[in-house]
Amino acid sequence: MRTARLIPVLAATALPVLGLAPTAAAQAAPAASAPAAPAGTAVQPIIGGGYANNAAWAARLFSNGRQTCSASIIAPTWILTAKHCVGGGGLSFRIGSLDQTTGGTVANGVGVYNHTSADLSLVKLDRSVPGTYARLGQPGSVSVNQTVQVYGWGATSQCGSEATCQSRYLKVADVIVTGACRDAYNGSAICARRGNGITAGGDSGGPMMAGGVQVGVASTSDRQTTTAYTNATAYRAWIQSVAGV
């Protein structure tokens, strides 16, 4: 999502990019195990869905200390996210914690590599981060009518300013693949319809997982029924040429 506001984009799906105004600061903190869904929480994450229990490869993206997007770590020094998430500069990431406010490892982005024609960005970190990395799928890893999982810390409802209803804890929802489409930059994308939830502002850049491998990166959503994820399997050669994985 863009760091300032919701912006319509020219994509085949005619969906708005997952943008929000950033608000919360990223601060380093001691590692702590993230709890399950906190008791008494009124809103549901990802607009539906539920709280993730295990996603050590998940990364929360901050721009100039403010929460903006979701992401994944794919190698010790490499983050995969959406291109429209990285334009604000001052990038940092909390990696390996389900709680975006504490735990895990905080690392800074020192190099940004954008795909020229798709909503994909690779960010080089200023340090090597040990842990579990997202495994990337190959062409054929996902198919139409398959139920896949999407992850992010984004808005939990259509609350107007989506920066005000971000989830503290990482969310997950099932969506059902409907076919090929285009992302926010007219790149190859995977479209999916709502299962038990749908993505919203703040989920941009987060992964779509199919059978335990990452096949997509969140690009656009209508917040109700349809979401589009840049097809990471279609850009494997580019990812490997930059990040070596």
C-alpha positions in Angstrom: 0.0 0.0 0.0 1.1 3.6 -0.5 2.2 5.3 2.7 -0.1 8.3 2.4 -3.6 7.4 1.1 -5.8 5.1 -0.9 -5.1 5.5 -4.6 -7.0 3.9 -7.5 -4.8 2.0 -9.9 -5.0 0.9 -13.5 -5.2 -2.9 -13.0 -7.3 -5.4 -14.8 -9.2 -6.1 -11.6 -10.0 -2.3 -11.1 -9.2 -2.7 -7.4 -7.8 0.0 -5.2 -4.2 -0.4 -4.0 -3.9 -1.4 -0.4 -2.8 2.1 0.9 -3.0 3.7 4.3 -1.7 6.6 6.2 1.1 5.3 8.5 0.9 5.9 12.2 2.7 3.6 14.6 6.4 3.6 15.4 8.7 0.6 15.1 10.9 0.0 18.1 13.4 -2.7 18.9 12.3 -4.9 21.8 13.3 -8.2 23.5 12.0 -11.3 21.9 8.7 -12.5 23.2 6.2 -15.1 22.1 3.1 -13.6 20.6 -0.2 -14.6 22.1 -3.1 -16.1 20.4 -6.1 -13.9 19.7 -6.3 -11.5 22.7 -9.4 -11.8 24.8 -12.1 -9.3 24.4 -11.0 -8.2 20.9 -14.1 -6.8 19.1 -12.8 -6.6 15.5 -11.6 -9.5 13.5 -8.3 -9.4 11.6 -7.9 -9.0 7.8 -11.6 -8.1 7.8 -12.5 -11.7 8.8 -10.0 -14.5 9.1 -8.2 -15.1 12.4 -4.9 -14.7 14.1 -1.8 -16.6 12.8 -0.2 -19.1 15.2 3.1 -19.7 13.3 4.7 -17.5 10.7 8.4 -17.1 11.5 9.0 -15.6 8.0 6.6 -12.8 8.5 7.9 -9.2 8.5 6.1 -5.9 9.4 7.3 -3.0 7.2 7.7 0.5 8.7 8.5 3.6 6.7 10.3 6.3 8.7 9.1 4.6 11.9 5.5 4.3 10.9 3.6 1.1 10.1 2.8 0.8 6.4 2.9 -2.7 4.9 3.5 -6.4 5.4 6.3 -8.5 3.9 8.2 -11.8 4.2 11.9 -12.6 4.7 13.1 -15.0 2.0 16.8 -15.1 2.8 19.1 -13.9 5.7 19.4 -10.4 4.2 16.4 -10.2 1.8 12.8 -9.0 2.2 10.1 -9.5 -0.4 7.3 -7.0 -0.5 5.2 -4.8 -2.8 6.8 -2.1 -4.9 4.1 0.4 -3.9 5.2 -0.1 -0.2 8.8 1.2 -0.5 8.5 4.7 -1.9 8.4 6.5 1.4 12.0 5.6 2.4 13.4 5.0 5.8 12.5 1.3 5.7 12.7 -1.0 8.7 11.3 -4.4 9.5 10.2 -6.3 12.5 10.9 -9.9 11.5 9.8 -13.2 13.1 7.3 -11.9 15.6 3.5 -12.2 15.4 3.2 -9.0 17.5 4.2 -6.0 15.4 5.1 -4.0 18.5 7.6 -6.3 20.2 9.8 -9.4 19.8 11.6 -10.8 16.8 14.4 -8.9 15.1 14.4 -5.3 13.9 16.5 -4.7 10.8 16.8 -1.7 8.4 16.6 -1.6 4.7 19.8 -0.5 2.9 19.0 -1.2 -0.7 15.7 -1.4 -2.6 15.4 -3.3 -5.9 12.1 -2.8 -7.7 10.8 -4.9 -10.6 10.3 -2.7 -13.6 6.8 -3.8 -14.5 5.3 -5.6 -11.5 4.3 -4.7 -8.0 7.4 -6.4 -6.5 10.3 -5.1 -4.5 13.3 -6.8 -2.9 14.9 -5.0 0.1 18.4 -5.7 1.2 18.8 -5.6 5.0 21.6 -4.1 7.0 22.3 -7.3 8.9 21.8 -11.0 8.5 18.7 -12.2 10.3 18.7 -15.9 11.4 15.5 -17.8 11.4 12.9 -19.4 9.1 12.6 -18.0 5.6 9.6 -18.2 3.3 10.1 -20.8 0.6 9.2 -19.5 -2.8 6.9 -21.5 -5.1 7.6 -22.3 -8.8 5.2 -22.0 -11.7 2.4 -24.5 -11.1 2.5 -24.2 -7.3 -1.0 -22.7 -7.3 -4.2 -23.5 -9.3 -7.7 -22.1 -9.9 -10.2 -23.0 -7.1 -7.4 -23.8 -4.7 -7.8 -22.4 -1.1 -4.7 -20.5 -0.1 -3.7 -18.4 2.9 -3.0 -14.7 3.0 -1.2 -13.0 5.9 -0.8 -9.4 7.1 -1.1 -6.8 9.9 -3.6 -4.7 8.0 -7.0 -3.1 8.7 -9.5 -5.2 10.6 -12.5 -3.4 9.2 -13.6 -0.8 6.7 -13.0 2.0 9.2 -12.5 5.0 7.0 -8.8 5.8 7.8 -7.4 2.3 7.7 -4.3 3.3 9.7 -6.6 3.5 12.8 -7.7 -0.1 12.8 -4.5 -2.1 12.0 -4.1 -5.4 13.8 -1.4 -5.6 16.5 -1.1 -9.3 15.8 -0.4 -11.1 12.5 -3.6 -12.2 10.7 -4.4 -15.0 8.3 -7.4 -15.7 6.1 -8.4 -18.3 3.5 -9.1 -17.0 0.0 -10.0 -19.0 -3.1 -8.0 -18.5 -6.3 -10.2 -17.5 -9.2 -7.5 -17.1 -12.0 -4.9 -14.8 -13.5 -5.2 -11.0 -13.5 -3.0 -7.9 -13.3 -1.5 -6.2 -10.3 -1.2 -2.5 -9.5 1.5 -2.0 -12.1 -0.1 -4.3 -14.7 2.2 -7.2 -13.8 1.2 -10.8 -13.7 -1.1 -11.5 -10.7 -3.2 -14.1 -9.0 -6.8 -13.1 -8.3 -8.7 -14.6 -5.4 -12.2 -14.2 -3.9 -13.0 -13.9 -0.2 -13.0 -17.1 1.8 -13.3 -16.5 5.5 -11.7 -13.1 5.1 -10.3 -10.5 2.7 -7.2 -8.2 2.7 -7.3 -4.5 3.4 -4.9 -1.5 3.9 -1.7 -2.6 5.7 -1.8 -6.1 4.2 0.0 -4.9 1.1 3.3 -6.7 0.4 2.3 -9.6 2.6 2.5 -13.2 1.3 0.0 -15.6 -0.3 0.9 -19.1 0.7 -0.1 -22.2 -1.2 0.8 -25.6 0.3 3.4 -24.0 2.5 5.2 -22.0 -0.2 4.9 -18.3 -1.1 3.2 -17.8 -4.5 2.1 -14.2 -4.3 2.6 -10.7 -2.8 -0.4 -8.5 -1.9 -1.1 -5.7 -4.4 -4.8 -4.7 -4.5 -8.1 -5.4 -2.9 -11.7 -4.1 -2.9 -11.9 -4.9 0.8 -15.1 -6.9 0.2 -14.9 -9.8 -2.3 -11.7 -9.7 -4.4 -8.0 -9.4 -3.9 -5.0 -9.5 -6.4 -1.5 -10.8 -5.5 1.5 -10.3 -7.7 2.4 -13.7 -9.0 5.8 -14.3 -7.4 6.2 -17.6 -9.3 6.1 -15.7 -12.6 9.1 -13.6 -11.4 11.3 -16.3 -9.9 14.1 -15.6 -12.4 14.2 -11.9 -11.3 14.0 -12.7 -7.6 16.9 -15.2 -8.0 19.0 -12.8 -10.0 18.7 -10.1 -7.3 18.5 -12.1 -4.0 20.0 -15.4 -5.0 17.1 -17.5 -3.9 
